[in-house]
């Protein structure tokens, strides 16, 4: 029941949504072209909240839960933006494992007469449910580069499409089709990389 939810939890949820956008902004992603920034909106939210609280104790009780969220989230953003050497090595290893699985999946789903979209999309969603490293964007870029190079060679040599070109075209269709299903922010990042190759 909504009436049983604590006020501090409700308030922290409002802040948390802005924290996510603020974190992405700090990492260099353009989330919105409007102002103020997400972090500035949190500051305004707190300023207005404090103005309507009857005293400092009420204000602190309402923001205590949000303060905990902020501390944890800021730590996460710090690890992503300024990882230690050990953390960086771990991220690279995890990214490579995901990339290897994506390459294997692309090879398995691109060998038929038509791409196996059903298997590819199902297994890609399982991979992406674990989160993804920025290196995966470069893997998308690489898949696209191979395809566009094949097209260029085809046009330059006026040759017939061969098995390799067909398979790379299938890989490109599989990847692009999956990217098109991603949430808007992630989809825009991937599509921006792909558009650079056209």
C-alpha positions in Angstrom: 0.0 0.0 0.0 1.3 3.5 -0.9 0.3 5.0 2.4 2.6 2.6 4.2 5.8 3.8 2.4 8.0 5.9 4.5 8.4 9.6 3.5 12.2 9.4 3.5 12.0 6.4 1.1 9.7 8.3 -1.2 12.0 11.4 -1.2 15.1 9.3 -1.8 13.5 7.7 -4.8 13.0 11.2 -6.3 16.7 12.0 -5.7 17.9 8.7 -7.0 16.4 9.2 -10.4 18.3 12.5 -10.6 21.4 10.9 -9.3 21.5 8.4 -12.2 21.2 11.2 -14.7 23.8 13.2 -12.8 26.2 10.3 -12.8 25.8 9.8 -16.5 26.5 13.5 -17.1 29.7 13.3 -15.0 30.8 10.4 -17.2 30.4 12.6 -20.3 27.0 11.5 -21.6 24.6 14.2 -22.7 21.3 13.2 -21.2 19.3 16.4 -21.6 19.9 19.7 -23.4 17.8 21.6 -20.8 19.2 23.3 -17.7 19.9 23.1 -14.8 21.9 19.9 -14.6 20.6 16.9 -12.7 22.9 17.6 -9.7 21.8 21.2 -9.6 18.2 20.0 -9.6 19.0 17.9 -6.5 20.4 21.0 -4.8 17.2 22.9 -5.6 15.1 20.0 -4.4 16.8 19.9 -1.1 16.7 23.7 -0.7 12.9 23.7 -1.3 12.4 20.7 1.0 14.4 22.4 3.8 12.2 25.5 3.4 9.0 23.5 4.1 10.3 21.4 7.0 9.4 22.7 10.4 12.9 22.2 11.8 16.3 20.8 11.0 15.6 17.4 12.6 12.6 16.7 10.3 14.8 17.7 7.3 17.6 15.4 8.4 15.2 12.5 8.9 13.8 13.0 5.5 17.2 13.1 3.7 19.0 10.5 5.8 18.1 7.6 3.4 18.9 9.8 0.4 22.3 10.7 1.9 23.2 6.9 2.0 22.1 6.4 -1.6 24.2 9.4 -2.7 27.4 8.2 -0.9 27.1 4.7 -2.5 26.3 6.1 -5.9 29.1 8.6 -5.9 31.5 5.7 -5.0 30.2 3.7 -8.0 30.7 6.7 -10.3 34.2 7.2 -8.9 35.2 3.6 -9.5 33.9 3.8 -13.1 35.6 7.2 -13.9 38.8 6.7 -11.9 39.3 3.0 -11.4 42.4 1.7 -9.6 44.8 -0.5 -11.7 43.3 -3.6 -10.2 39.7 -2.4 -11.0 40.8 -1.4 -14.5 42.3 -4.9 -15.2 39.1 -6.5 -13.8 36.8 -4.4 -16.0 39.0 -5.1 -19.1 38.9 -8.9 -18.4 35.1 -8.9 -17.9 34.6 -6.8 -21.0 36.7 -9.2 -23.1 34.7 -12.2 -21.8 31.5 -10.5 -22.9 33.0 -9.5 -26.2 34.1 -13.1 -26.8 30.6 -14.4 -26.1 29.1 -11.8 -28.4 31.5 -12.8 -31.2 30.6 -16.5 -30.7 27.0 -15.6 -30.8 27.4 -13.6 -34.0 29.1 -16.5 -35.6 26.5 -19.0 -34.5 23.6 -16.8 -35.6 24.9 -15.6 -39.0 25.7 -18.8 -40.8 22.3 -19.7 -42.2 20.4 -18.5 -45.2 18.9 -15.8 -43.0 20.2 -14.5 -39.6 18.9 -16.2 -36.5 17.3 -13.1 -34.9 15.4 -15.0 -32.2 18.4 -16.8 -30.7 20.7 -13.7 -31.0 18.2 -11.3 -29.3 17.4 -13.7 -26.5 21.0 -14.5 -25.7 22.2 -10.9 -26.1 19.6 -9.7 -23.6 20.9 -12.3 -21.1 24.5 -10.9 -21.7 23.4 -7.3 -21.4 21.4 -8.0 -18.2 24.8 -8.2 -16.4 25.7 -4.7 -17.6 28.3 -3.8 -20.2 31.6 -2.1 -20.4 32.4 0.8 -22.8 34.7 -1.6 -24.8 31.6 -3.3 -26.2 30.8 -0.1 -28.1 34.2 -0.5 -29.9 33.2 -4.1 -30.7 30.0 -2.8 -32.4 32.2 -0.3 -34.2 34.5 -3.1 -35.4 31.6 -5.3 -36.7 30.3 -2.3 -38.6 33.8 -1.5 -40.0 34.1 -5.0 -41.4 30.7 -4.8 -43.1 31.3 -1.3 -44.7 34.8 -2.4 -45.9 33.2 -5.4 -47.6 30.7 -3.1 -49.3 33.5 -0.8 -50.5 35.5 -3.8 -51.8 32.3 -5.1 -53.5 31.7 -1.7 -55.2 35.4 -1.2 -56.2 35.8 -4.6 -57.7 32.3 -4.9 -59.1 32.4 -8.4 -57.8 29.7 -10.9 -56.7 28.8 -11.1 -53.0 30.7 -14.0 -51.4 30.0 -16.0 -48.3 32.2 -13.8 -46.1 30.5 -10.6 -47.2 27.0 -12.2 -46.7 28.0 -13.4 -43.2 29.3 -10.0 -42.2 26.1 -8.4 -43.6 24.1 -10.8 -41.4 26.2 -9.9 -38.4 25.6 -6.3 -39.0 21.9 -6.8 -39.3 21.8 -8.9 -36.1 23.7 -6.3 -34.1 21.9 -3.3 -35.5 18.5 -5.0 -34.9 19.4 -5.7 -31.2 20.7 -2.2 -30.7 17.4 -0.8 -32.0 15.7 -2.5 -29.1 17.9 -1.0 -26.4 16.7 1.8 -24.1 16.9 5.2 -25.8 20.2 6.5 -24.1 22.1 3.3 -24.8 20.7 3.0 -28.3 21.8 6.6 -29.2 25.4 5.9 -28.0 25.7 2.8 -30.2 24.0 4.3 -33.2 26.2 7.4 -33.0 29.3 5.1 -33.3 27.8 3.2 -36.2 26.8 6.4 -38.1 30.5 7.5 -38.1 31.3 4.7 -40.6 28.7 5.5 -43.2 
